[in-house]
Amino acid sequence: MITLKTDEEMELMYAANQLVGKTLAEVAKHIAPGVSTLSLDKVAHDFIMDNGAYPAFLGYGGFPASLCISINDEIVHGIPKADRYLEEGDIVSVDCGTKLNGFTGDSAYTFAVGEISSEKRKLLETTLESLYEGIKAAVIGNRVGHVSHAVQEYCERRGYSIVRELEGHGIGRDMHEEPGVPNYGRRGVGAMLRNGMCICIEPMVNMGSKNVIFDREDGWTVRTKDGKPAAHFEHCIGFINGETRILSSFDYIKEVVKEKKF
């Protein structure tokens, strides 16, 4: 069942998602070679708590951290660790969620660690651009398939592959609500987009094959099967008074990384 939000609830969704953007920006200040992923998790945890919210990922389904931090060939759901350090040339997806006043924010951004290769930079550019192509297709009266198709077509035309096993989702009081929002599909299929809906669009794009491996050791991390890099960006959007509104924000991040791209 798709839960529609009132205008007042949309404002609460906006506040929760803006806090996610601010948290990701706070994390961005600390991203550098030699930094442990667990230390980044602590930055996010403390910042969220200091702002009167709770980390939505912490304890969700048993997840042990406040952030999902996924490096290079890790697509999503990487667990922060004290002995896992960022290295020059890495790309690192940071996925963050907040629970504020009963509503959930969720957004993700893939950062460059120092100088990265031109191949990785192009992957990040394409994945980020595909997110906004999906958002352009997310208009009231269209269906989820319009969004899915826009993301898939943009990436595959540029030689990248789309992960099939993971997708975007509805969001509200709960982290994951209906409808699912795949990153591949056909126009005209799936739930119709309506006033009051909130969805997360989150392209997960691989440089090589679309095939993935689910880590059996930690039970969470999803990697590319061929070991090639992947990128992940996510925005939460709402449909309000006939218009599409991006509830999350990368603007706070851009202020931190404005001297460099990603």
C-alpha positions as CSV (number, residue, x, y, z in Angstrom):
1,M,0.0,0.0,0.0
2,I,1.3,3.5,-0.9
3,T,1.0,6.0,1.9
4,L,0.2,9.5,0.8
5,K,1.5,12.4,2.8
6,T,-0.3,15.6,3.7
7,D,1.4,19.0,3.1
8,E,2.3,19.2,6.8
9,E,3.9,15.7,6.6
10,M,5.8,16.7,3.5
11,E,7.4,19.6,5.5
12,L,8.5,17.1,8.1
13,M,9.9,14.9,5.3
14,Y,11.8,17.9,4.0
15,A,13.3,18.6,7.4
16,A,14.5,15.0,7.8
17,N,16.0,15.0,4.4
18,Q,17.7,18.3,4.7
19,L,19.4,17.0,7.8
20,V,20.7,14.1,5.8
21,G,22.2,16.5,3.3
22,K,23.9,18.5,6.2
23,T,25.2,15.2,7.7
24,L,26.7,14.1,4.4
25,A,28.4,17.5,4.1
26,E,29.8,17.1,7.6
27,V,31.1,13.7,6.7
28,A,32.6,15.2,3.5
29,K,34.8,17.5,5.6
30,H,36.6,14.4,6.9
31,I,37.0,12.3,3.7
32,A,40.7,12.0,3.0
33,P,43.3,9.3,2.5
34,G,44.1,7.5,5.8
35,V,40.7,8.2,7.5
36,S,38.9,5.1,8.8
37,T,35.3,4.5,7.8
38,L,34.4,4.0,11.4
39,S,35.5,7.5,12.2
40,L,33.3,8.8,9.5
41,D,30.4,6.9,11.0
42,K,31.0,8.5,14.3
43,V,31.0,12.0,12.7
44,A,27.6,11.2,11.2
45,H,26.1,9.6,14.3
46,D,27.1,12.5,16.6
47,F,25.9,15.2,14.1
48,I,22.5,13.5,13.7
49,M,22.0,13.1,17.4
50,D,23.2,16.7,18.1
51,N,20.5,17.9,15.8
52,G,17.7,16.1,17.7
53,A,17.3,13.2,15.3
54,Y,18.3,9.5,15.3
55,P,20.3,7.6,12.7
56,A,17.7,5.7,10.7
57,F,20.1,3.0,9.6
58,L,21.4,2.2,13.1
59,G,19.7,-1.1,14.1
60,Y,17.5,-1.2,11.0
61,G,17.2,-4.9,10.2
62,G,20.2,-5.4,12.5
63,F,22.5,-3.0,10.6
64,P,25.3,-2.1,13.1
65,A,26.1,1.5,12.0
66,S,24.7,4.9,11.2
67,L,26.1,5.1,7.7
68,C,26.5,2.6,4.8
69,I,30.1,3.3,3.5
70,S,31.0,1.4,0.3
71,I,34.3,1.7,-1.4
72,N,35.3,1.1,-5.1
73,D,33.7,-2.3,-6.0
74,E,31.3,-2.2,-3.0
75,I,28.0,-1.0,-4.4
76,V,26.0,-0.4,-1.2
77,H,25.6,-1.4,2.4
78,G,29.3,-1.4,3.4
79,I,29.8,-1.6,7.1
80,P,32.1,1.1,8.7
81,K,35.1,-0.5,10.3
82,A,37.9,0.8,12.5
83,D,40.6,-1.0,10.4
84,R,39.1,0.1,7.0
85,Y,40.9,3.2,5.7
86,L,40.3,5.4,2.7
87,E,43.1,5.4,0.2
88,E,44.1,8.0,-2.5
89,G,42.2,7.3,-5.7
90,D,39.2,5.5,-4.0
91,I,35.6,6.4,-4.6
92,V,33.3,6.0,-1.6
93,S,29.6,5.9,-1.5
94,V,28.1,7.3,1.7
95,D,24.5,6.5,2.3
96,C,22.8,8.2,5.3
97,G,19.4,8.2,6.9
98,T,17.7,10.2,9.7
99,K,14.6,9.8,11.7
100,L,13.3,13.2,12.8
101,N,9.9,14.0,14.2
102,G,8.6,10.6,13.1
103,F,9.7,10.9,9.5
104,T,12.6,9.5,7.6
105,G,15.3,11.1,5.4
106,D,17.5,9.1,3.0
107,S,20.2,10.2,0.6
108,A,23.5,9.1,-0.8
109,Y,26.5,10.6,-2.5
110,T,29.7,9.1,-3.9
111,F,32.9,11.0,-3.1
112,A,36.3,11.0,-4.6
113,V,39.2,10.4,-2.2
114,G,42.0,12.7,-3.4
115,E,42.7,12.4,-7.1
116,I,40.8,9.7,-8.9
117,S,41.2,8.2,-12.4
118,S,39.4,9.7,-15.4
119,E,37.5,6.4,-15.7
120,K,36.2,6.7,-12.1
121,R,35.4,10.3,-12.6
122,K,33.3,9.6,-15.7
123,L,31.4,6.8,-13.8
124,L,30.5,9.3,-11.0
125,E,29.5,12.0,-13.5
126,T,27.3,9.6,-15.4
127,T,25.6,8.1,-12.3
128,L,24.9,11.6,-10.9
129,E,23.5,12.7,-14.2
130,S,21.3,9.6,-14.5
131,L,19.8,10.5,-11.1
132,Y,18.6,13.8,-12.5
133,E,17.4,12.2,-15.7
134,G,15.3,10.0,-13.4
135,I,14.0,13.0,-11.5
136,K,13.1,14.7,-14.8
137,A,10.9,11.7,-15.6
138,A,9.3,11.7,-12.1
139,V,6.2,13.9,-12.8
140,I,2.7,13.3,-11.7
141,G,0.8,11.2,-14.1
142,N,3.9,9.2,-15.2
143,R,4.6,5.8,-13.7
144,V,7.6,4.5,-11.9
145,G,8.7,2.8,-15.1
146,H,9.3,6.2,-16.7
147,V,11.8,6.9,-14.0
148,S,13.4,3.5,-14.2
149,H,13.7,3.7,-18.0
150,A,15.3,7.1,-17.9
151,V,18.0,6.0,-15.5
152,Q,18.7,2.8,-17.4
153,E,18.8,4.3,-20.9
154,Y,21.1,7.2,-19.8
155,C,23.7,4.8,-18.2
156,E,23.6,2.0,-20.7
157,R,24.0,4.3,-23.7
158,R,27.3,5.3,-22.1
159,G,28.5,1.8,-21.6
160,Y,27.6,1.2,-18.0
161,S,25.4,-1.4,-16.4
162,I,22.5,-1.2,-13.9
163,V,22.3,-3.3,-10.8
164,R,19.1,-5.4,-10.9
165,E,18.9,-6.8,-7.3
166,L,18.6,-3.4,-5.6
167,E,16.3,-0.5,-6.1
168,G,14.9,2.8,-4.9
169,H,11.8,2.9,-2.7
170,G,8.9,4.8,-1.2
171,I,9.7,6.5,2.1
172,G,7.8,8.2,4.9
173,R,7.4,7.2,8.5
174,D,9.2,4.0,7.5
175,M,12.5,3.8,5.6
176,H,11.2,1.5,2.9
177,E,7.6,1.8,1.8
178,E,5.8,1.1,-1.4
179,P,6.4,1.5,-4.3
180,G,9.7,0.0,-5.3
181,V,11.7,2.1,-7.8
182,P,14.0,0.0,-10.0
183,N,16.8,1.6,-12.0
184,Y,15.8,-0.3,-15.1
185,G,12.5,-0.9,-16.8
186,R,9.9,0.2,-19.3
187,R,7.9,3.4,-19.5
188,G,4.2,3.0,-18.6
189,V,4.7,0.2,-16.0
190,G,4.6,0.4,-12.2
191,A,2.8,2.6,-9.8
192,M,1.4,5.9,-11.0
193,L,3.1,9.0,-9.5
194,R,0.5,11.0,-7.5
195,N,0.3,14.0,-5.2
196,G,1.4,13.1,-1.7
197,M,3.9,10.3,-2.7
198,C,7.5,10.3,-1.6
199,I,10.1,8.1,-3.3
200,C,13.8,7.7,-3.3
201,I,15.5,7.5,-6.6
202,E,19.0,5.9,-6.3
203,P,20.9,4.8,-9.3
204,M,23.5,2.0,-8.6
205,V,25.7,1.9,-11.6
206,N,28.6,-0.5,-12.4
207,M,31.6,0.2,-14.6
208,G,31.6,-3.4,-15.7
209,S,29.1,-6.2,-15.5
210,K,25.7,-5.7,-13.8
211,N,26.2,-8.9,-11.8
212,V,26.7,-8.6,-8.0
213,I,27.9,-10.6,-5.0
214,F,26.2,-10.4,-1.5
215,D,28.9,-10.7,1.1
216,R,28.2,-13.9,3.2
217,E,30.7,-12.9,5.9
218,D,29.2,-9.7,7.0
219,G,25.7,-10.3,5.6
220,W,25.4,-6.8,4.2
221,T,27.9,-5.6,1.7
222,V,27.0,-5.9,-2.0
223,R,29.9,-5.9,-4.4
224,T,30.3,-6.0,-8.2
225,K,31.1,-9.6,-9.3
226,D,33.9,-8.6,-11.6
227,G,35.6,-6.3,-9.0
228,K,35.1,-3.2,-11.1
229,P,34.0,0.1,-9.4
230,A,30.4,1.1,-8.8
231,A,28.8,4.5,-8.0
232,H,25.6,5.4,-6.1
233,F,23.7,8.6,-5.7
234,E,20.3,9.1,-4.1
235,H,17.7,11.8,-3.7
236,C,14.4,11.7,-1.9
237,I,11.6,13.5,-3.8
238,G,8.0,14.3,-3.1
239,F,5.0,15.2,-5.2
240,I,3.4,18.3,-3.8
241,N,0.6,20.4,-5.3
242,G,1.2,19.0,-8.8
243,E,4.9,19.5,-8.7
244,T,8.0,17.4,-8.1
245,R,10.2,18.6,-5.2
246,I,13.6,17.3,-4.3
247,L,13.4,17.0,-0.5
248,S,17.1,16.1,0.0
249,S,20.0,18.3,-1.0
250,F,23.5,18.1,-2.3
251,D,24.0,21.8,-1.9
252,Y,25.6,21.5,1.5
253,I,28.0,18.9,0.1
254,K,28.9,21.2,-2.8
255,E,29.9,23.9,-0.4
256,V,32.4,21.5,1.2
257,V,33.8,20.1,-2.0
258,K,33.6,23.2,-4.2
259,E,37.3,23.3,-4.7
260,K,37.2,19.9,-6.3
261,K,34.8,17.8,-8.3
262,F,33.1,15.1,-6.2
